[in-house]
Amino acid sequence: MEKAVVFIVEGATDKKALENIFKKIYRHKEIHFEFTCGDLSSDENIDVENVESEIYKFVDEYRKDKKLKTSDIWQIVHIFDMDGAYIDDTHIVQGNSPDFIYSTNNIYCKNIEKVKNRNEHKRKLMDYLLKCQNIKNIPYKCYYLSSNLDHALYSKLNLTDDEKTEYANAFYELFMGREQLFINFLRMEVVNGVPDSFPKSWKYIKEGLHSLERHTNLNLYFEDNPVL
């Protein structure tokens, strides 16, 4: 068995949209997607003291299921939804919905303090994880889809769960049999001005309203890990 790469994403529809595309592109690697059933970086029970252990739980579950050693895991790749985490608080606006409603300029919500606290917590965890080079001696690196996967891949915001499923299925089918085009799709449709450098790409997404806008640096994964 080839060494495994474990991708961490937020939801089952994220896994549906991306996993088979990556499997086809990297046929020489064992690709697996784990989803966290929510935003790990927004979980109030997770902080810089335990976040590495929480991430490893998902890796360890897969490792045990496949009867692998830790050394069989080649890489952990974490794909974040940005969710406007780095915007100025002035762009968190009073709204009527108990849910957070996103635009490319503002986050609307009933409880403004809740969004402010969520953003502060999310920033602390992402900033911490950006400095992590490994988790349990497994190389670790994080990329982003902004403001979330639906926005980045489908150019849609505030989808319902049913809509997320529909779009994920359609997206996977769109690239079925031509998965290599996904890399060009990211570069042409989603990068949208993000610098072609990993450190600069993260600096960029933290500026202004970029964490609400449609951007990604996931294209850099393919440059860091060229297909053989």
N, C-alpha and C positions, 0 to 999 in steps of 0.2 A: 504494500500500500504506500502511495506517495504521502509525504508529509502534509498535514492538514492546515488549511487557513480557515479560521473562524471569524466570520463577520458578525458584528453585533448591530442590530437595527431595532427600531422601536415597536413595530407591529407585524402581525401576520401578513398584511397586505404589502408591507415593505419587502418582506421575504419573498412573497409571490412575484412581485415586480422584478426583483433583481437576481435572485439566487440562480435560476437556470441560465440567465445570460452570462453570469460569471463562470458557471460550470462549463459552459460551451467555449468561452474564450480561453479559460485556463484548463484545458483538457488534461494537462500533465500534472495537475494538482488536485488534491481532495478539497473541494470547496464546500463549506457548510455555513448556513446562516442561522443564527439564534436570534429570536426576538424577545424583547423584555416586557411585553404587554404594558407599555407605557414609557414615559420619558424618565429614564434612570437619573438623568442629571437634574430633574425637577423634584425628585422624591425627597421629602423632608427628613426621612429616616436615613438617608445616605449623605455622608459628608466626606471630607478629604481623609478622614481617619479610616474609613471602611470601604471607600468606593472601589479600590483595587480588588478587595476580597469579593465584593458584590459582582463585579465584572467577571472575575474568575469562576464564580459559581456557574455561570452559563457555559463557560468553556469546559469546566470539570464535568458537568452533566453530559455534554457531548462526548468527552473523553471516555467516561465510564461506559456510556452506551455502546461505543465502538471498541471498547476494551483496548484503549491506547495508553501509552505512557505519556507523561508530560512532554518528554523530548520529541514525541511524534507530532506535536503541535508546532508548526513552523512560524505562525504569525497570528496575532489578533488584530483585526481591523474594525474600528468603531466608527460608525457613520451617524453623525449627529443631525437632528433637526435643529436649526438655529432659533426658530420661534421668536425672533426679534429680541433676543436676550441682551444685546448690546446697545439698543436704542436709548436715547435720552428719555428720562421719565416724562418729559413734556409730551411725548407721543403716546402715552398711555391715557386713553380718553374715556370719559364716562359713557357707558352704553346701557342698553336695556336687557341684554342677555346675560344669564348667569355663566354662560360659556365665554371663553375668550374668542373674540371675533377679530380676524387679521385682515389688514389691507397692506399695501406696500408703503404706507405712510404712518399708520397708527395701529395700536391694539385697542379694541373697544371692550369694555367690561363693566359690570356693576360694581365690583370691588377693586378699585384702583390699587389699593395697598397690597392686595393679594398678588397682582401681577408684578408690582415692584419687588416684592419679596421673592417671588418665583424667579424673576430675572436675576436678582442679586445672587441667589443660591446657584442658579444654573451657570452664571459666569464664573463663580468661584470653582465649581467642579470642573468645568471645561478648561479653565486656565491651569488648574492643577494637572489634569490629564494630558494637556499639551506638553508638559514637562516630563511625563512618564515615557521612558524608552522601552520598558518591559514590565510585564506583570507576571510574577512567579517565574521569572527568567525566560519568559516567552516574549519576543519582540512585539511591541504594541505601538499602533499609530492611529490617529483619528482624522477623519475627513468630515465634510459637511454638505448637506443639501439645504438650501435656504429658500423661503423661510421654513419649509418642511419638504418632505419627499414629494407630496402631491403637487406642491407649487413648482418645485424644480423639474420634475419629470413630466407633469401633465399641464403645467401652467394654470392650476386650479387651486383656489383657497377655500377653506371652511367646508370641506366635503363631509357628508354623512358617512357612517360606517358602510352602508350599502354602496354608496357611490365610490368609496375607496376601493371596495372589492371589484366593482365593475371596471374602474380605470386600471387597476393593477392587472386584471386578466387581459384587458385590451392591450396594455403596454407590452406585456410578455409576448402576446401573439404577434404584435407588430414587428418584433425583432426575432421571431422564431425562424431559425434557418439562416439568419443574417446578423448574428449577434455582434460581429465585429463592427457593424455600423453604429452600435451603441456608443462606442468611444468617440466617433465623430459627432454624434448627436450631442453628447455632453459639451464638446468643444465649441460647436457651432450654435447651439440653442440655449445652453444653461450657464456656461462660464460667465458670459456677460461682463467682461472687463476685469475679472479676477486675475491678479498677476500669476505668471507661470513659474512660481517659486513657492514651495511649501510654507516657509516662514512668512513671506510677504502675503500669501493668500489668507492666512489667519489674521494678519494685521489689517488687511483690507476689510474682511467681514465684520471686524469690530468697530469700524468707522461709520459715522453717520447713520443712515437708515439701511445699510447694506444687509444687516441680519434680518430685515423684513423683505428685502427684494429677492428676485429670482437669481440665485447664484449657486455655484458649486466649485469645489476643488477636487472632487472625486476623480476627475480626469487625470490628476497627478498620480493617482495610484497606478495607472497603466504605464505611466512614464517611469515610475519607480520600480515597477515589476513588469518589464517587457515580456510579451508573449514569445515563447521560443518556437 
